[in-house]
Amino acid sequence: MDIEDIKEYIRNDQYLYSLHAETERKADELTFAQVENALLNGTILEQYPDTGRGESCLIVGFDAETPVHVICGWRGTRIALITVYIPTPPKFIDPWTRGSVSDE
């Protein structure tokens, strides 16, 4: 996926939220505007060629000082926001670095 293509789809309101993304957005008390701002200034952190539902990617962006992660994929001719969250430990050391996986 290409970040400039994703930004163009966001600017043109050609995207949708999955139910999971909407649930996670609300859980982290993020507004739609915060998510859009993060996507519009974001960069691709990880590419996922095919996770069983097609190509997707993890974007990291900021709304003011708030880091936001968004996993995006294609749903037909629109970008789907699959999940949206604020990256926090232990899963992430900082917005760009995954934390270590602990043994359970």
C-alpha positions as CSV (number, residue, x, y, z in Angstrom):
1,M,0.0,0.0,0.0
2,D,1.1,3.5,-0.7
3,I,0.8,6.3,1.9
4,E,0.1,9.0,-0.6
5,D,-2.7,7.0,-2.1
6,I,-4.2,6.4,1.4
7,K,-3.9,10.2,2.2
8,E,-5.8,11.0,-1.1
9,Y,-8.6,8.6,-0.2
10,I,-8.8,10.1,3.3
11,R,-8.9,13.7,1.9
12,N,-11.7,12.6,-0.6
13,D,-13.7,10.9,2.2
14,Q,-13.4,7.5,0.4
15,Y,-12.8,5.4,3.5
16,L,-14.8,3.5,6.0
17,Y,-14.4,2.3,9.6
18,S,-14.7,-1.4,10.5
19,L,-16.8,-2.1,13.5
20,H,-13.6,-3.1,15.3
21,A,-11.9,0.2,14.4
22,E,-14.9,2.1,15.6
23,T,-15.0,0.2,18.9
24,E,-11.2,0.8,19.5
25,R,-11.5,4.4,18.5
26,K,-14.1,5.0,21.1
27,A,-12.2,3.0,23.7
28,D,-9.2,5.3,23.3
29,E,-11.4,8.3,23.2
30,L,-10.2,9.4,19.8
31,T,-12.3,11.7,17.6
32,F,-12.8,11.2,13.9
33,A,-10.8,14.4,13.3
34,Q,-7.9,13.0,15.4
35,V,-7.7,9.8,13.3
36,E,-7.9,11.8,10.1
37,N,-5.1,14.1,11.2
38,A,-2.9,11.2,12.2
39,L,-3.5,9.5,8.8
40,L,-2.9,12.7,6.8
41,N,0.5,13.3,8.5
42,G,1.3,9.6,9.0
43,T,3.8,7.2,7.6
44,I,3.7,3.5,7.0
45,L,5.3,1.6,9.8
46,E,4.7,-2.0,8.6
47,Q,3.4,-3.5,5.4
48,Y,1.3,-6.7,5.4
49,P,1.2,-8.2,1.9
50,D,-1.7,-10.5,2.7
51,T,-3.2,-11.4,6.1
52,G,-5.9,-13.6,4.7
53,R,-8.2,-10.6,3.9
54,G,-5.9,-8.9,1.4
55,E,-3.1,-6.3,1.6
56,S,-2.9,-4.0,4.6
57,C,-0.5,-1.8,6.5
58,L,0.1,-0.1,9.9
59,I,0.3,3.6,9.8
60,V,1.7,5.8,12.6
61,G,0.7,9.4,12.7
62,F,0.1,12.2,15.3
63,D,-2.7,14.5,16.2
64,A,-0.9,17.2,18.1
65,E,1.2,15.2,20.5
66,T,-1.1,12.1,20.5
67,P,0.3,9.1,18.6
68,V,-2.2,7.1,16.7
69,H,-1.9,3.7,15.0
70,V,-4.2,2.8,12.2
71,I,-4.3,-0.5,10.3
72,C,-5.7,0.1,6.8
73,G,-6.7,-2.3,4.1
74,W,-8.7,-2.2,0.9
75,R,-12.5,-2.9,0.9
76,G,-13.6,-2.7,-2.7
77,T,-12.7,0.8,-4.0
78,R,-12.3,2.4,-0.5
79,I,-9.8,2.3,2.2
80,A,-11.0,0.4,5.3
81,L,-9.7,1.4,8.7
82,I,-9.4,-2.0,10.3
83,T,-8.3,-0.9,13.8
84,V,-7.4,2.4,15.4
85,Y,-5.6,2.8,18.7
86,I,-3.1,4.8,20.8
87,P,0.1,2.7,21.0
88,T,1.1,1.9,24.6
89,P,3.4,-0.4,26.5
90,P,3.9,-3.3,26.7
91,K,3.0,-3.8,23.0
92,F,4.9,-0.7,21.9
93,I,7.9,0.9,23.6
94,D,7.2,4.1,21.6
95,P,5.0,4.9,18.6
96,W,7.5,3.3,16.2
97,T,9.0,0.4,18.2
98,R,7.2,-2.9,19.2
99,G,7.8,-4.1,22.7
100,S,9.2,-7.5,23.5
101,V,6.9,-10.5,23.5
102,S,6.6,-12.0,27.0
103,D,6.4,-15.7,27.6
104,E,3.2,-16.8,29.1
